Amino acid sequence: MPVRYCNDSCSYRLPDKRLTTAWLRRAAKEEGYDIGEVTYIFCSAERLLEMNRSFLGHDYFTDVITFEYGDRKRTHIVEGDIFIDVETVADNARIYGAKAIDEMRRVIVHGLLHLCGQKDKTPRANAAMHRKEDKYLKLFAEEFSKTGRQ
């Protein structure tokens, strides 16, 4: 099944889509799932704010919103749409002193982890989410270095 990348109200271009997809498939497998149909939609801050208000009743900017489809507990297949605010991701990269692409990868795997059932609403769950993000970012860096690119 495919992992798709598209844009809504922005012109972001994710580099290394094939490598990213392979990385996401491996991360899902390590979490006990296969990837079904997962779509990443890169969008503007205003678009994600509008979605946050409409669907979640939250009146603030966020970097990612994940919509899960399917029955992952029964099928062990994750499916969903992951909307990413490219502007907030870039702002967060500056705030945290990270490279923009590294912060984007963090948010990309964060969305996948939500599809795999990982929560982040409590301090304990948030810490567990952050540890998993770090684990999979390290995995990406190791896989990427094998390609000879960086």
Phi, psi and chi 1 to 4 in degrees:
 res  aa     phi    psi   chi1   chi2   chi3   chi4
   1 MET       -  153.8  -66.6  -74.8 -153.5      -
   2 PRO   -87.8  153.1   29.6  -33.2      -      -
   3 VAL  -108.7  125.2  174.8      -      -      -
   4 ARG  -113.5  152.5  -66.6 -175.5 -175.8   97.3
   5 TYR  -130.1  125.4  -54.5   94.2      -      -
   6 CYS  -146.7  173.7   55.7      -      -      -
   7 ASN  -119.1  148.8  -66.6  -31.1      -      -
   8 ASP  -140.5  109.0  176.1    3.1      -      -
   9 SER    69.6   24.9   68.6      -      -      -
  10 CYS  -158.4  174.0   77.7      -      -      -
  11 SER  -123.6   33.9   59.6      -      -      -
  12 TYR   -65.6  141.4 -178.7   77.2      -      -
  13 ARG  -123.8  112.4 -175.7 -178.5  170.9  -80.4
  14 LEU   -77.0  124.3  178.9   69.5      -      -
  15 PRO   -76.9  156.8   24.6  -29.1      -      -
  16 ASP    55.1   52.6  -60.0  -56.4      -      -
  17 LYS   -61.2  -41.3  -71.2  179.6 -177.2  141.4
  18 ARG   -63.5  -45.1  -75.2 -169.9 -172.5  130.3
  19 LEU   -65.0  -40.5 -175.2   60.7      -      -
  20 THR   -61.4  -43.7  -60.8      -      -      -
  21 THR   -62.9  -44.2  -62.7      -      -      -
  22 ALA   -61.1  -41.7      -      -      -      -
  23 TRP   -61.9  -45.1  168.6   62.4      -      -
  24 LEU   -64.3  -39.8  -68.8  169.3      -      -
  25 ARG   -62.4  -40.7  -71.1 -172.5 -172.8  -71.0
  26 ARG   -67.5  -41.7 -175.7  161.3  171.2 -156.4
  27 ALA   -61.9  -45.2      -      -      -      -
  28 ALA   -60.3  -43.5      -      -      -      -
  29 LYS   -60.1  -42.6 -172.3   64.6   86.2  179.2
  30 GLU   -65.9  -24.3  -71.3 -163.8   20.1      -
  31 GLU   -87.6   -2.2  -67.4  -64.3  -47.5      -
  32 GLY    95.4   18.3      -      -      -      -
  33 TYR  -132.8  161.5  -63.0   95.6      -      -
  34 ASP  -108.7  156.9  -71.0  -44.2      -      -
  35 ILE   -92.6  126.8  -69.2 -179.4      -      -
  36 GLY   -91.6 -121.7      -      -      -      -
  37 GLU   -95.6  112.4  -68.8 -169.6   32.0      -
  38 VAL  -125.3  129.0  174.2      -      -      -
  39 THR  -121.1  127.6  -57.6      -      -      -
  40 TYR   -98.2  125.2  -75.3   89.6      -      -
  41 ILE  -116.6  112.9  -58.2  101.7      -      -
  42 PHE   -87.3  130.9  -58.1  103.0      -      -
  43 CYS  -145.2  175.8   60.7      -      -      -
  44 SER   -80.3  164.8   67.5      -      -      -
  45 ALA   -60.7  -42.7      -      -      -      -
  46 GLU   -62.8  -40.8  -77.9  -56.5  -43.8      -
  47 ARG   -63.8  -44.2  175.2   71.0  173.2  115.9
  48 LEU   -72.1  -34.1 -152.4   58.5      -      -
  49 LEU   -60.8  -44.3  176.6   60.1      -      -
  50 GLU   -59.4  -42.9  172.3 -171.8  -49.8      -
  51 MET   -67.6  -39.8  -68.2  179.0   70.5      -
  52 ASN   -61.4  -41.5 -149.7    9.4      -      -
  53 ARG   -67.5  -48.7  -72.2  174.1  176.9  154.0
  54 SER   -68.2  -47.4  -63.4      -      -      -
  55 PHE   -94.6  -29.0  -65.7  105.4      -      -
  56 LEU  -115.4   -9.5  -58.1  175.1      -      -
  57 GLY    71.3   22.0      -      -      -      -
  58 HIS  -104.4  135.6  -59.1  157.1      -      -
  59 ASP  -109.6   60.6 -168.2   21.4      -      -
  60 TYR  -154.6  160.2   53.5   80.7      -      -
  61 PHE   -74.4  147.9  -68.1   97.3      -      -
  62 THR  -145.0  161.5 -173.3      -      -      -
  63 ASP   -89.8  -22.2   52.1    5.6      -      -
  64 VAL  -153.4  142.9   62.6      -      -      -
  65 ILE  -132.8  130.3  -63.8  176.9      -      -
  66 THR  -113.9  131.4  -57.0      -      -      -
  67 PHE  -115.3  116.5  -65.0   96.3      -      -
  68 GLU   -91.8  136.8 -179.9 -179.0    2.0      -
  69 TYR  -124.3  160.4  -50.7  122.4      -      -
  70 GLY    86.7 -169.5      -      -      -      -
  71 ASP  -130.2   74.4 -174.5    2.1      -      -
  72 ARG   -59.6  -33.2   95.4  178.8  119.4   75.7
  73 LYS   -66.1  -36.0  -70.4 -178.4 -178.7  176.9
  74 ARG   -83.7  -41.0 -174.5  176.7   61.3   79.6
  75 THR   -96.6  -18.7   63.6      -      -      -
  76 HIS    59.7   30.2  -67.2  -80.6      -      -
  77 ILE  -122.7  127.4  -62.8  172.2      -      -
  78 VAL   -93.7  138.6  -65.2      -      -      -
  79 GLU  -143.6  141.2  -63.8 -175.3  -49.3      -
  80 GLY   168.5  180.0      -      -      -      -
  81 ASP  -114.8  135.6  -67.8  -24.7      -      -
  82 ILE  -123.4  111.9  -59.7  167.7      -      -
  83 PHE   -95.0  129.1  -72.0   81.7      -      -
  84 ILE  -124.1  126.2  -62.7  176.1      -      -
  85 ASP   -84.0  104.4  166.8    1.7      -      -
  86 VAL   -66.9  -28.9  -61.1      -      -      -
  87 GLU   -70.0  -45.2  -63.9  166.5   55.4      -
  88 THR   -67.6  -36.6  -62.5      -      -      -
  89 VAL   -61.5  -44.3  169.9      -      -      -
  90 ALA   -63.9  -41.5      -      -      -      -
  91 ASP   -61.7  -44.3  -71.0  -15.1      -      -
  92 ASN   -64.7  -36.4  -73.4  -15.8      -      -
  93 ALA   -59.4  -44.6      -      -      -      -
  94 ARG   -63.9  -43.4  -77.0 -171.5  -68.8  -81.8
  95 ILE   -61.5  -43.6  -69.9  166.5      -      -
  96 TYR   -90.2   -1.4  -60.1  126.4      -      -
  97 GLY    69.2   31.1      -      -      -      -
  98 ALA  -104.0  159.7      -      -      -      -
  99 LYS   -70.0  144.1  -72.9 -161.8 -100.9 -177.3
 100 ALA   -57.0  -41.9      -      -      -      -
 101 ILE   -68.2  -33.9 -171.3   58.8      -      -
 102 ASP   -67.1  -40.6  -68.2  -20.0      -      -
 103 GLU   -66.6  -38.2 -173.2   64.4   18.6      -
 104 MET   -62.8  -44.1 -179.4   57.9   75.5      -
 105 ARG   -62.5  -37.7  -72.7 -174.0 -172.7  118.6
 106 ARG   -59.3  -45.7  178.6  177.0  -62.7  -80.3
 107 VAL   -69.8  -36.8  173.2      -      -      -
 108 ILE   -60.5  -48.2  -73.8  170.0      -      -
 109 VAL   -72.6  -29.6   78.7      -      -      -
 110 HIS   -57.8  -47.3 -179.2   97.3      -      -
 111 GLY   -60.8  -43.1      -      -      -      -
 112 LEU   -62.1  -42.3  177.9   70.6      -      -
 113 LEU   -61.4  -36.4  -70.9  168.9      -      -
 114 HIS   -61.4  -42.9  -85.7  -52.5      -      -
 115 LEU   -61.5  -29.3  -69.8 -179.9      -      -
 116 CYS   -82.9    1.6  -67.4      -      -      -
 117 GLY   100.8   -1.6      -      -      -      -
 118 GLN   -71.2  130.4  179.1   66.7   47.0      -
 119 LYS   -99.9  167.6  -53.3  -66.8 -175.0 -156.2
 120 ASP  -150.6   21.2   63.5   -4.0      -      -
 121 LYS   -84.6  -21.7  -65.3  -61.1 -178.4 -159.0
 122 THR  -105.3  159.5   67.1      -      -      -
 123 PRO   -56.4  -40.1  -27.2   35.4      -      -
 124 ARG   -66.5  -45.9 -173.6  176.7 -170.4  177.1
 125 ALA   -66.2  -38.0      -      -      -      -
 126 ASN   -63.6  -40.7 -170.3   48.9      -      -
 127 ALA   -64.5  -40.3      -      -      -      -
 128 ALA   -64.7  -40.6      -      -      -      -
 129 MET   -60.9  -46.2  173.7   70.1   89.1      -
 130 HIS   -62.4  -39.9 -167.7   74.7      -      -
 131 ARG   -62.3  -41.4  -77.2 -168.9  -58.8  -84.9
 132 LYS   -67.8  -40.9  -74.3 -174.9  178.7 -167.4
 133 GLU   -56.9  -47.4  -69.0  166.9    0.4      -
 134 ASP   -60.4  -42.3  -72.5  -16.2      -      -
 135 LYS   -59.3  -46.5  170.1 -173.8  170.8 -179.0
 136 TYR   -76.9  -28.3  -66.8  120.4      -      -
 137 LEU   -66.1  -39.5  -73.3  169.7      -      -
 138 LYS   -64.0  -41.5 -177.8  178.2  177.0 -173.8
 139 LEU   -60.3  -43.5  175.4   69.1      -      -
 140 PHE   -61.0  -46.1 -174.9   90.3      -      -
 141 ALA   -59.9  -40.1      -      -      -      -
 142 GLU   -66.7  -44.5  -70.7  167.5   -1.6      -
 143 GLU   -65.7  -40.6  -70.2  -63.4  -45.9      -
 144 PHE   -64.9  -40.2 -161.8   73.2      -      -
 145 SER   -64.9  -25.8   68.4      -      -      -
 146 LYS   -69.2  -24.5  -70.7  179.1 -174.1  176.1
 147 THR   -79.9  -13.3   67.1      -      -      -
 148 GLY    82.2    5.5      -      -      -      -
 149 ARG  -110.9  161.9  -59.7 -179.9  -43.2 -146.5
 150 GLN  -170.8      - -174.8   74.6    3.5      -
